[in-house]
Amino acid sequence: MNTLYFIVQQTMFFSIPLLVVALGGMFSERSGVVNVALEGIMVIGAFSGIVVINLFQGVLPGQPILIAALLTATAAGVIVSLAHAYASVNMKADQVISGTAINMFAPAFAICVARSIYQTQQVPFQNQFHISKVPFLGDIPVLGDIFFKNTYITTYIGFAILIVSAFVLNKTKFGLRLRACGEHPQAADSVGVNVYKIRYAGVMISGALGGIGGLIFVIPTSTNFNATVAGYGFLALAVLIFGQWKPQRILLAAFFFGLMKTVASAYSVIPLLSTLSIPAEIYKIIPYAATLIVLAFTSKNSQAPRAAGVPYDKGSR
């Protein structure tokens, strides 16, 4: 049972960042703007948050520092996403090229600033955020061992973001307008919806969640940041496509890929896998091979928002 609990907990550590970032991508693409800049946004968000942690560690207790870092990562993600929104909405630039430019800029920026401040591109931090046991809840049989022991508050934040995202997208006026702008912006405009503002909002939400996701990815898995999130932004795009731009399906897709990542990183402590004579390199490619295989079988039936990636010109019909 201990091995099972370990696998589930590790899967959550890898799945929650994918879930949060993919939900961010969902808001952007549901508004009609393809956001391939998620990788770069994650890098900037993680870098900003880790710098805050590095500055305040030892001065404040762990959880308040983490909250401050999450807020900083959110703000940084929004700022970077504004560049993508301006290029995509106002300048009507190719959204893939705009996102790719941000992906190229982000790690270079993080390395440059880190070397200027710390004389090295790695930004170290102390992991003061691990929660060994949540009082009372950790005593619940099975569920307590899985969800309320050896955890981080980022796990609960991730699930909260999922619930709020599903509610906003499906039960609010803003969600209806967002979906309308991604499906038929001309029709939305004809009834008084400001397509430009809605698309800006969608991209900014995407940036906020991308920044949070970058920090959430780094915290449980490392004690330094080296200007990379291991391709998680691109993996989140795969989760978004596999999840068909719907929160509930994105959750399932995130946990599938999180499980694949767990197998790749923790195979040596899984009894069945540790006895097999399979090179470590094979395990490491499992998440990415699974991504290609899943997309090959599901992309044919994907139902992307019809206007995603198409610049909107208010004067055209």
N, C-alpha and C positions, 0 to 999 in steps of 0.2 A: 504493500500500500504506500509506503514511503516513496518508492520510485514513481508510482502513479501521481502522487501529490506533487512531486518534483517536476514531472513532465508537464502537468497542467499549469503549475505556477510559471515555469519557464515559457510555456506557450503564451501565457497572458503577457509576460514581459515583452515578448516579440510582437504580439498581436495588437496590443493597445496602441502603440505608435502608428501601425498600419491603419487601424480603424480610424483614428483621429485625422490623419493626413488624407485618407481616402474620402472621409466625410467632407473635408475641406475642398477637395477636388470636385466632389459632387455639387456643392453649392456654386462653384465657379462654372462648371459645365452645364448645370441646370439653368444658369442664367444666359448661356450661349457663348461663354468664353472658355476655350480649352486652356488648361493650366498645366503645361509640362514643366513649369518652373518649380514644382513642388520640391524637387531635390535641393535646388539652390535655396529656397525659402527655409527648408529644414536646417540647412547648414548655418544660415545666418541666425535663425532662431536659437539653435543649440549653442552657437558661439556666444551670442549675447547673454543667454541665460547662464552659461558656464562662467563667463567673466564676472557676472554679478555674484555667483556662488564663491568664486575665487577671492573676490574682494571682501566678502562679509563672513566667510567661514572662520570660526573661532571667536567671532564677535557676537553673533546672534545664534540662537538655537536652530536646529536643522530645519524644521518644518516652515517657520517664517521665512527663512532664506529661500527655500524651494518655492514658496508662493511668490516671493519677490522675483525670483528668476523666471517663473512661468509668466508673470505679467510682463516682464521685460522681453521675453521671447515672443509673446503675443504682439507687443508693440512693434518689435523689429520685423516680424512677419508681415504685419499690415503695411509698414513703410515700403518694404521690398515689393509687395504685391501691387502697390499703387503705381509703380513703374510699369509693371506688366499691364495693369488696367489702362493706364494712359496710352501706352503703345497700341493696345488691342482695341480700345473703345474710341478714343479721340483720333489717333493717328491711323486707325484701321490697318495696322501692320499685320503681317502674317503672325498668327498667335504662336505657332510652333517655333518660329525663329526668335520671337521675343522671349519666350520661355527658355529656349536653349541659351540665349545670351546671358540670362540671369543665372542659369546653372553653371556657366563658365566663369562668371564674375564672382559668385559667392565664395567658393573655396579659395580663390586667389586673394579676395578681400580679407577673409578670415586669417589666412597665413600671414599676409602682410601686416595686419594690425597686431597679431599675436607676436610676431618677431619684433615689432617695434616696442611692445610693452614688456614681453617676457624674455626676449632674446632667443626664443625657440618657438616653433610653430605649434607645439603642444601646450595646451592650457590645462594644468592639473587642478584637481579639486578633491576634497574629502567627501566620501559618501556618508553623510550624517542623516540620511533620509529613510533608511531601512526601518520598517516597523516589524519587530519580531512577533508581536501578538496584539491584536485589538482587544481591549478589555471587554469581557462578557461575550462578545460575538465570536471571539476565538475559541470559546469553549463549546460551540455548537458542533455536534458530531458531523464529520465529513465536510460539510460546508465551511465550518470554522477552519479546518486544516487547509482547505483549498483557497478560500478567499480572504481570510482574516489573520493568517500567519505568514511570516516572511514575505511581506508585501510592501507596497509604496502607495501613498495617497494618489499618485498619478493613475493607478489602476481604477480607482473610484471616480476620478475626474474624467477618465476616458468613457466609462459607462454613462456618466451624467451627460457628457457631450452627445453621446448616441441618442439618449432619450430626448434631450432638448432639440437635437437636429431633426429627429423624426417628427416631433410635434410641430416645429416651425415649418418644415417643408410641406406637411400634409394637412395641418389644421389651422393655419393662419392666413390672413390676407397677403402678407408678404410672401409666403411660400407659394401661394397661387400665382401671384404676379411673377415671381422668379421662374416658375415652371412655364408660364406663358411666354416669357421673353426668350426662353431656350427652345421653345417649340415653334412659335409663330410671332416674332417680335412686331411685325406689321399689324397684326390683329390686336396685340396688346397696346400698341401705340394708338390705334384707332379709338380705343375706349379711355384714353387719357393716362395710360401708364407711361412713365418716363423710362424708356428702355435703357438709356445711358446710365441713369442713377441706379437702377436695379442691377445692371451688370457690374457697375463699380462696387455695389454692396456685396454681390456674390463673390467677386474676386478678393475683396478685402476680408470677408469671412474665411475664404480659402487661405489667405495669407496668415490670418490669426491662428487657425487650426494647424497650418503647416509649421509655423514657428513653435507652437506648443508640442506638436508631434516630434519635432527635432530634439527638443530637450528631453521629452519623455523617453525617447529612444536611447539617449546617451546615459541618463542617470542610472538605470539598473544594470547596465552592461559594461561600464568602464569607470575609471577614475581619472581620465584625462580626455581632452577633446583634440582631435588631430585634423580638423577641417574636413571631415567626411562623415557621412551617415550610411555608408556601405550600400549605396544604391537603393535605399529605402523609399526615396521619393518616386523612383520609377516603379518599384514594386507596388507602391500604393496606387499608382495608375492602373496596374494590372488588377489589383483588388477592386478598384472602382469599376472597371469594365466587367470583371467576373461577377461583381455584385449588381450589375445592371442599373447603376445610378439610384439604387434604393437602399435606405439605411439598414433594413433588416437583412437583406442579402449581402450587403457590404460587411456586416458583422460576421456572417458565416464565412465569407471569403477571407476576411482578415484572420480568423482563427485557423482556417485551413493552411494559409501560407505561414502563419505563426508556428504551427505544428511542424511544417517542413523545415523552418529555420531552427527549431528546437532539435530536431533530428540531426541537422547538420552540425550544430555546435555542441550537443551534449550526448552524442552517440556512445561515447566511451563509458558513460554511467548507466546506460540502458542495457540490462543483462542480455537480451536477445541480440542486439547489434554489436555489443562489445566482443562477442565470441566469433563474429564473422571476420574473415580475412579480407576486408575491403579497405583499400587505401583511403586515408583521410581526405584526399582531394575529391574523391567521389562524393563523399558526404557533403562537402562544402558547396558543390554545384547543385545539390538537390533542390533548394528553393528556386533557383533560377531556371533549372530544367523543368521543374513543375510549372513554373509560370508560362514557359513557352508551350508546354503540352496543353495546359488548361486553355490558354488563349487560342490555340490552334483549333480546339474543339468547340469553343463557345463564342468566339468573335463573329462567326457567321450569323448567329442569331442575336447579336447584341442590338439593343434598342437605345442607341445614344440619342440625346436631345437633337431634334432635327436641325436646329439652327446653330448647334455647337461648332465653333470655329469659323463661323460666317460673320464678317463685320457687318454691322447694321448701319445703313445710311437712311436717316430720317426722311430724306427727300425722295427715296426710291420706293417703288411698290411692286 
